[in-house]
């Protein structure tokens, strides 16, 4: 089971959406290549991940994030979330992604997950 989400607040933060620290296993996919990774944080507009294996990914590359929801939210109405993202920065094994998916169903599930994180963060304060 993952650690409870924490709201990340940084005065230097350029993002407009609240970002939640999360530690859970995910799969990143580009074409037919799949990498094991850890989701470090997520918001409605982006995510930061750590890739566990060697990679040659660069800013501008498009990836699919496959996130198992069972470990993150007992209230999830589906088993996994599939989001499309574009790499905006890559430093060693840490990659920052802008979420670019136009799939409204997946985006709604992401927003529900973030609402759950927000509630959990409020309870932990």
N, C-alpha and C positions, 0 to 999 in steps of 0.2 A: 504494500500500500504506500502511496506517496505521502510526503509531508503535507500538512495543511497549507493552502496558498497564503501568501503574504503580499500585501500591497506594497509596491515599490514606489517610493516618492523621492525624486531627485530634482534639486533646483536647477540643474543643468539639463534636465530632460527636455527633449525636443518633441516628443510624442504628445498627441492631444488626448489619447485614451489612457485610462488607468492600466497599469501593467502589473500582473500578478506573478510572483515567484512560484514556480512549480518544479518539482523534481519527479519526472516520470519518463519511462522508456517510450520512444517513438520510433517509427521507421520513416526515413526520407527516401524519396524515389525521384530519379530523373531518367526518363525513358525506361530501360529495362534494368538499370542499376539501382540497387537498394542498399542504403547504409543504416546501421543501427546508430541511434542517437539518443540523447537525453534532452527533453524539453526543459529549459532553464526558466524562461518566463514567457508570458503570452498576454496580448491585449487584443482589442477588436481590430487593430490595424497591423499588428506584427508579432513576431516571435523571435526568441533567441534560443539557439540550440547548440549543443556540443556533440560533434560527430566522433564516434568512438574509433573509427578506422581511418586509414589514409584516404585522402581524396584530392581531387584537382579542381574542386568547385571554385568559382570566381563570381564576383559581383556581376549581376545581370543574368545569371543562370536562373532558370525556372525550376522549381521543385514541387513535389507533392508531399505534404506532411500527413502521415497516418497516425492518429492519436487514439489509443484505446481509452475509452471513457469509463470503463468499469472501475479502474483504479482512482479516478479523479472525482467522480460524482456519483453517489448512490441514487441520485435523482435523474440520471441520464435516461432518456427515452430510447436511445440507440446504443449499440456497442462501441462504435468507433466514429471518429470524425475525420473527414478527408478534406484538407484545405490546400489550396494552391498558393504558392509564395514565390517571390522573386528575391534573390540574394542582394542585399544592399551593402553588406560588409562581411568580410571573411578574414579572420585573423587566427592563424594556426587551426585549431579544432573548433573554434567558436564562430558561429555563423548567425548573422542578423538577417531576418527575412521580413519583407513587406508582404502582408497577405493581400492577394490580388484576385481571389476567387470571386466569380460572379454567380456562383451557385447559391441562390437565396435560401434553400433548405439547409445547406451546410452552415451558412452564415448565421441563420437563426439558431441552430444548435450551438454554435460558438457563443453567441450572445447569451443563451441560457446558461452555458457553462460559466461564463464570466459573471453573470448574476449570482450564481451559486457561490463562486469565489468571493464575491463582494459580501454576501451574507455571512459566509464563514469568517471573513476578515473582521466584520463588525462584531461577531460573537467573541472573537479572540482578543479584541481590544479592551 
